[in-house]
């Protein structure tokens, strides 16, 4: 543990934050920039004395729990969290459950793709973010509760609904992929209640899922051509590409059509129709579960 480097790093991270950044009121003038030590300690749920000793290079080695709390309190990036752990000589602990915070660069990307329907999924296939064209092509996710935005739950618990897979073809292949994908996610996050509860719910209420679960058929689909029966523009052939966001264990799914094709014209029409149906309060593309 490099106490002096740790102290310098903590001090620099504290001084760059403003009270407004972390939701604290500004109480009177401040002699130094950034947060006060007692404010960081409060946000991390540790004593001010203990945090002060860390910044003075006199503190004991922080536990993983304290490091995680400091990372949240100081709004550290993934790289900064890794550096904080390295200063203490600790490996970064894996997250307890699938990360749900979508990186800003990914949100910015899907907003700049007007002719591409784009969604972001977490490890258990909760829809975390989407752009307007995805809402028009698949579903207005903003009208759903976070629980109902799970694509795997929707698929297996609505077997008689022709739109259970949003009208997309190759439903049988998705069933096998989804069961294997969820098994892998449950293995990575054995202590995440939401993931384990989803598995239990599907095993209890879906015979199809229960039959696929024991097969251990873990597959990986990255590039597919699918057709979708849409209620407004009819049948559309789209290319589906799945890109990884590895540091968050998330997937960016892109639905595109080749230029000059009827499918491309259909997507452009849906972009107009979808935009007209959106309200200014929706702010698509930046919606995440609480």
N, C-alpha and C positions, 0 to 999 in steps of 0.2 A: 504493500500500500504506500503510495507516494502522497504523504500528507500535505506537503507544500503545494504540489500541483493540484491536488484535490481542492484545497482551500482557494487557490487562485481561480480555478474553473468555476466553483460555486459562486464566488464573488462576482465574476464577470457575468454569469448567467442571471444572477439576481439584479445586477445594476442595469441590465438592458430592458427589464420589464417595467411597465408602468402599472399603477393600480388599476386603471381602466382595462388593461389587457386581461387581467385575471378576475375582473368583476368586483374590485374593492373600491370603496369611496376614497376620495382624496381629502384627507383631513389636515388642512393647514399646509404651510410651506415646508419643503424638504431641503435639508442641507446637502444631501447627496442624491445622485440620480437613482432611479429604479425603486425597487421595493425595500422596505426595512427588513431586518433579520427576523423580527418577531412576526412579520406578515408571512414570510416564507415558511417559518416554523408552523404557523397556524394552518396554512394551506396543506402542509405535509403531515399535520397531526403529530408533531414531535415537539419537545420542549424548546423554548428559545435558548436556554442555556446549552443544550446539546448541539443545536445548530450553530450557535456562536463558536463553540469549541471546534467544530469542523472547519469553519472559516478561518479560525486562528491556528490551524494545523496542530491542534492539541486534542482532538477528539478520538475516540476509539473507532475501530473499523465498523462502518455501517453494515447492517444486515441487508439481505436482498429486499426485504419488505421496506426498509427505510429508503433504499436506492430507488425503488419503484415509486414511492411517495414523493421523493425529491424530483424525480423525472417529471411527474405530473404537475407538481407545484411550480416548477421552473419552466414548464412548457417546452421540454427538450424534444428535439427531433430524434428520429431513430438512430442516426449516426451519433448524436450527442449522448443518447442513453448508452450506446455501446461504449463510448469513450469514458463516461462516468463509471461504468462497471469495470473497465480496464484499469482505471486509476486506482480502484480499490482491490483489484486482483480477483474479480468475480466474473464468471461468465454471465451473459445476459439470460435471465430466466425466460422461458417461452411463455407466451400469453396463456392465460387460463382458458380463454375461449376465442373464437374467430374474431379478429379485429373488425370493427364496424366503421371506423373513421376512414373515409376515402381521401387519398392524397389530393391536394389542391390541383396539382398538375394534371391528374386524371379527370377531375371535374372540368377544368378549363378545356381539356382536349375534347370531351364529348360535346361541349357547348359549341365548339368550332367545326362540328361535322354536320352541317344542315341536311345533307343528302344521305346520311348514315344513321340508322336507328342504333342507339348504343345504350347498354345497361351495364351496371357494375354489380357483381354478386360477391357475397362473402363465401366462406368455406362450406357453409351448409345451404347455400343457394338462396339466402335472403337477398332481395333486390334492394341495394343500398342507394343507388343513384341512377338517373336516366335522363335522356334529353327529350325534347318535345316530340320528335319523330318516333321514338320508341313508345311513348305514351299513345300516339295515334295508331301505330302498327300493332302493338300488343295489348296494352291496357293502361288506363289512367291510374298509375300506382298511387298518386297523391290522394285518391278517393278511398284507398284501402288502409286498414290498420297495419302497423309494422308486422304483426303476426301473419296477416293474410298475404303479405308480399313474398312468401316463400314459394319458389317455383316447384320444389319437390313435393311439398305438402299439397299444393294445388293439383298437381298431376295425379298423385295416387289416391287422394280423397275425393276426387270428382270424376270417377271412371266413366260415368254415363254422359258427361258433358262434352259435346263436340269441340268446345273451346278450352278443354282442360289443359291442352298444350298450346293455347293461343291459336289454334287452327293450323299449327305447323305439322308437316309430315314427319315420318320416321319416329312415331311415338314409341314403338316397341324398342327401338335402339336407345331412345332417351330413358326408358324405364330401366334398362340394364345398366346404362351409364350412371343414372342417378342413384340407384341402390349401391353400386360399388363406390361412387364418389362419396356418398354419405357415410359408408362404412369406413373409408379412409379418414374422413374428417373426424368421426367419432373416436378413431384410434389416436389421432393427433391431439384431440382435446377431451381426454377421458373424464375430466372434472368439470366440464362446462355443462351446466344444467340445461340450457336451452337446446344444445345439440343432442344430449342424451334423451331429453324429453321428446324431441321430434322423432327420434328413432323409435322410442317406446310407443308413441302415438300411432306411427305408421304400422308397426308390427301388430298393434292391437286392432286397427280399423281397416287395413288394406291387405286382402288376401294376396293380391299381386305382389306387393312389396315383401310380404312375409315369405313368399315362395322364392323371390330373388335374393333375399338377404343371406341365406346360408351358402350361396354359390361362390362368394368372395370374388366375383367377377369385376375386378377393378380395371376399367378401361380409361382411355384418354382421347377425347375427341377435340381436335383443334380447328379443322377446316371441313365444313359440310356444305352441301347445296340442298336447300330445302324449299318446299313450296308452302305457301300459307294461304288459307281461304279466309279472306277478309270481308267483313260485312259491308264495307263501303266500296272498295275497288276490286273485289273479286279475288281470283287466284293470282298470286304473285310469287315468282321464283326468286329467292334471295340466296346470297352466299353468307354463311354464318362462320365467322372467325372468332376464336376464343384466345385472348391474350392474357398472360399472367401479370399480376402485380405482386411479385414474389415477396417483397418485404412486408406486405399486409395479408398474404395468403388470400388474395382476392382475384377475381377474373373480370376482364373487360370483354363483353360480348358485342360484336359488331355485325349488323345485318346490312348488307349492301346489294346493289344491283349494277350490272354492267352498263356503262354509258350507251345511249342510243337504243335501249331496249324498252319494251312496254313496261317491264317491271320498274325500270328507273323512272319512267313517267308516272307510274302509280305511286312510287315513294314520294316524288315531288308533290303530287296532288295531296297525298296524306299529310305532308308537311304543312300545306296551306290549311287544310281542314282542321288538323290537330291544333295549329296555332290559333285559329279562330275560336276553338272550344276552350282553350286555356284561359284562366283568369290571371290578372296581374299579380295576384297574391300567391300563385303557385310556386314561382321561381323554380322551374324545372331544372333538373341536372344537379341541384344542390340539396336534395332531400335525403335525409338519413334517419334511421330509427333512433329514438331517444336512448 
